Amino acid sequence: MDILNIIQLVSAILLIIAILLQNRGASVGGIFGGEGAVFQTKRGLEKKLFIATIVFSIIFLGTALVSFIL
């Protein structure tokens, strides 16, 4: 049970770091369609950070569900 809590804590911290490191290029105008930005594919570090965010969120969600069941 303690190892599950440690995994959940570490994955939460890594998830927060990965989210904060992502590009802040999207503005409020882009949310409502006011910005005419061209779609660009993710490359290099941005792509790895995007994938890491998905992996950390899956790990965090999985450990949260398992600790809820136990």
C-alpha positions, 0 to 999 in steps of 0.5 A: 500500500505504501509503494502505491502511494509513493508511485502516485505521488511521484507521478503527480509531481512529474505530471505537474512538471510536464504540464508546466513545461509545455509551450504557452503559445495558445492564447485566450483568443485561440480558444474562441477561434479568433486566432488564425494560427496554422496547425503545426505538428509537434517535433523534438522535445515538444513531442516527447513532453506531450507523450510524457504528459499522457503517460504520467496521466495514465499512471496517475489515473491508474494508481488512483483507481487502484488505491480507491478499490483497495 
